[in-house]
Amino acid sequence: TDIVIMARTDALAIEGLDAAVERCKAYVHEGGADCIFAEAVTEIEQYEAFSRALPDTPILANLTEFGKTKLWHVDELAAVGVSMVLYPLSAFRAQSKAAEAVYQGILKDGTNANVEGIMHTRMQTYDVIDYMAYEKAMDEAQAKGM
């Protein structure tokens, strides 16, 4: 199937581990969820409890900085049955810090010349986003009349 249903629970922080696990079992067995997203996990053993209760269900760890969940290593998470890790704001937070530095430099110096050193060059940006593959695909599509 092309559709995956991820069931999220925030019950752990309010109702405790046992209730959250029972809720997730219902999500999977009665609601048809394919994966579990347990929010606000504070102890790695809690992930293990979810994975033991749902051994054939992928478990997701949400590792957002500055939250309640410790930033565990992927190997630690895998050891307790977590098979997916989400870093929802990591790159954005780094980008916003870099943008702040650029705009502070422009305000201070009246130019962006002094902050070029903290930027990707045009070609580095193209490499990161694989722009040339996109351009090639567009050329091929145009050649086919698409």
N, C-alpha and C positions, 0 to 999 in steps of 0.2 A: 504494500500500500504506500501511497505517496504522502499520506497524512499521519503525523505523529501527534498524539495528545500528551502534553506535559501537564501534570496536575501539581499545583503549588499549594502548600499549606503554610500558614503563619500560626497555626495552633500551638506549636511547640512552646513559644514564649508565653502564651496565655493559659493553655490547658495542660501543659506538661508533655513529656515524652510518650507515655502510654497512649494518651488520647490522640496525639498526633500520628502515631504509628497506626492505630486503629482507623483513623480517618483516611490515611493513605491506602490501607488495605481495601477499604470500601471504594476509594477512587479507582483502584486497579480492578478489583473483582466485580464490583457492581457498576461502576461508571465507565469502564473501558479505557482508563488511562494507560498509556504505554510507558511513561516515565514519571519519576517523582522529583519535585523541587521542594525540598524542605528548607524553609527560610529561618533565619536567626538561630542557627545551630551554634552552640557555645562550647561543646565538648566533642572531640572527634569520635568518641564512643557512641554518640547519638546517631551519627551516620551509620555506624555498624549495626545499631538496632534497626534502622530502616532497612538496610540491606539484608539482614538476617530474616526479618519479617516478610520481605518481598524478594526472595533470592533470584528470581528471573526478571526482575524489573530494574532497568537502569536508574541510578540515583544521581542527581545533579547537585553539585556544591556551588553556591553563589559566593564568590570571593570578592566582594566589593570592599574597597579600602574604607577605613574609618567606620565600619559597621560592627555588629556584634560578633560576627564569625571571624575566628582567627584566620590568618592567611597561611594555611597549611600548604605544604609541598604536595605536588601531584602524586608522588610515590606514597606519602602518608595516607592520602585520600584513597588511592587505589587499594592499599592494604586493608582498608575497612569497607571495601565494596563500592566506593564512589567511582562511577565510570565516565562522568562528564563534569567539567569545571567551567563555570561562567565567570568572566572578568568583565562585567558590564560597563564599567566606567574608567578602567585603567588608562586606556589610550586617550580618552577625552580629557581626563584630568591632566595628563602630561601635555596634551595639545594646548589646553587653556593656560597652563603655566608658561609654556613657550610663547604663546600669543601675548600674554601679559608682558613678558620680557621684551618682545619685539616692540610693542606699542609704547612701553616705558622708554625704550631707547630712542624711538622716533620723537616722542615728546621732549625728551632731554636734549637730543642732538639736532632735531629739526630735519633729520634724514634717516633713511633706512640703511645707509651705507655701512654704518658701524655695527649692525646686527646681522649682516649677511653670513658671518661665520657660524651662526647657530642655526642656519637654514640649510635644507637640502638644495643642491643645484637643480636646475630643470631636469637634467638627465637622471639624477638620483630619484627625484619624484616620479619620473616616468618608469624607472625600474621598480620602485615600490608598488605602484599601481598597475604594473604590466601594461602600460599604455600602448606600446608598440603592437602587442597582440590584439588589442582592441582596434587600433588603426588598420591593421591587416585584415581583421574580420570585416570591418566596415568597407574597405576597398573591395574585398571578395563579394560582399553582398551587393554593392553597387554594380560590380561587373556582371552579376547575375540578374540585374534589373530589379532588385528588391528595394 
